Amino acid sequence: MRNIIVDYKKLTPELLALLVEKYPDGYGDDDVITFKNHKYETIEAVEVLTEDTKYLVKISKRLSMQMESFDEEDYSDREMSDPDALPEITADDLKKVEENL
């Protein structure tokens, strides 16, 4: 089985759909995996499995926003494997969310 570390910017709609399916109410502290990368930086991620790959998706506010706003019906079959199909989450989007907290 391959292990792949993925940033939210590189997520495909297909992988995001798997994340939303696995964590429909969001992920909790028990779901978070913490490890050091090759630069000895601490990384926090959540795990998603496919038949042949274990994805560790880095946690960020933007990942949470992508998961909350994702609707699989918004994407064609071709777009599901295209990381450029997901909308970009901007700093303004993050500010709006923080203001509503």
C-alpha positions as CSV (number, residue, x, y, z in Angstrom):
1,M,0.0,0.0,0.0
2,R,1.3,3.4,-0.9
3,N,1.4,6.3,1.6
4,I,0.8,9.8,0.2
5,I,0.8,13.0,2.1
6,V,-1.6,15.5,0.5
7,D,-2.2,19.2,1.1
8,Y,-5.8,20.5,0.6
9,K,-4.6,22.4,-2.5
10,K,-3.8,19.1,-4.2
11,L,-7.1,17.4,-3.3
12,T,-9.3,16.1,-6.1
13,P,-13.0,16.2,-5.7
14,E,-12.9,12.4,-5.6
15,L,-10.6,12.4,-2.6
16,L,-12.6,15.2,-0.9
17,A,-15.7,13.1,-1.4
18,L,-14.0,10.2,0.4
19,L,-13.0,12.6,3.3
20,V,-16.6,13.9,3.6
21,E,-17.9,10.3,3.5
22,K,-15.5,9.2,6.2
23,Y,-16.0,12.3,8.4
24,P,-19.5,13.5,7.6
25,D,-19.6,15.6,10.8
26,G,-16.0,16.8,10.5
27,Y,-13.0,15.2,12.1
28,G,-12.2,15.2,15.8
29,D,-9.1,15.1,17.9
30,D,-9.1,11.3,17.9
31,D,-9.0,11.3,14.0
32,V,-5.9,13.4,13.8
33,I,-2.5,11.8,13.1
34,T,0.5,13.8,14.1
35,F,4.0,13.1,12.7
36,K,7.2,14.7,11.6
37,N,8.0,15.1,7.9
38,H,11.4,14.9,6.3
39,K,12.1,18.5,7.3
40,Y,11.3,17.6,11.0
41,E,8.2,19.8,10.8
42,T,5.2,18.6,12.8
43,I,2.3,17.7,10.5
44,E,-1.3,17.0,11.5
45,A,-3.4,15.0,9.1
46,V,-6.5,12.8,8.7
47,E,-6.4,9.5,7.0
48,V,-8.4,8.3,4.0
49,L,-7.9,4.9,2.5
50,T,-8.5,3.6,-1.0
51,E,-7.9,0.1,-2.3
52,D,-4.2,0.7,-2.9
53,T,-3.3,4.0,-1.1
54,K,-3.4,5.6,2.3
55,Y,-3.7,9.3,2.0
56,L,-2.7,11.6,4.9
57,V,-4.5,14.9,4.2
58,K,-2.9,17.8,6.0
59,I,-5.3,19.6,8.3
60,S,-6.0,23.3,7.9
61,K,-8.9,25.7,8.2
62,R,-9.2,25.7,4.4
63,L,-9.6,21.9,4.5
64,S,-12.5,22.2,6.9
65,M,-14.1,24.8,4.7
66,Q,-13.7,22.7,1.6
67,M,-15.3,19.7,3.4
68,E,-18.2,21.8,4.6
69,S,-19.0,23.3,1.2
70,F,-18.4,20.2,-0.9
71,D,-21.3,18.7,-2.8
72,E,-20.3,15.7,-5.1
73,E,-23.2,16.6,-7.4
74,D,-21.4,19.8,-8.4
75,Y,-18.7,17.8,-10.3
76,S,-18.8,15.7,-13.5
77,D,-17.0,12.3,-13.5
78,R,-14.1,13.8,-15.4
79,E,-13.7,16.6,-12.8
80,M,-13.7,14.2,-9.9
81,S,-10.0,13.4,-10.5
82,D,-9.0,17.0,-11.3
83,P,-7.5,19.0,-8.3
84,D,-8.1,22.2,-10.3
85,A,-11.9,21.6,-10.2
86,L,-12.2,22.6,-6.6
87,P,-12.7,26.3,-5.9
88,E,-9.9,28.2,-4.3
89,I,-10.4,29.1,-0.6
90,T,-9.2,32.7,-0.2
91,A,-8.0,34.6,2.9
92,D,-11.2,36.6,2.6
93,D,-13.2,33.4,2.9
94,L,-11.3,32.5,6.1
95,K,-11.9,36.0,7.6
96,K,-15.6,35.7,7.0
97,V,-15.7,32.3,8.7
98,E,-13.7,33.6,11.7
99,E,-16.0,36.6,12.0
100,N,-19.0,34.3,12.3
101,L,-17.4,32.3,15.1
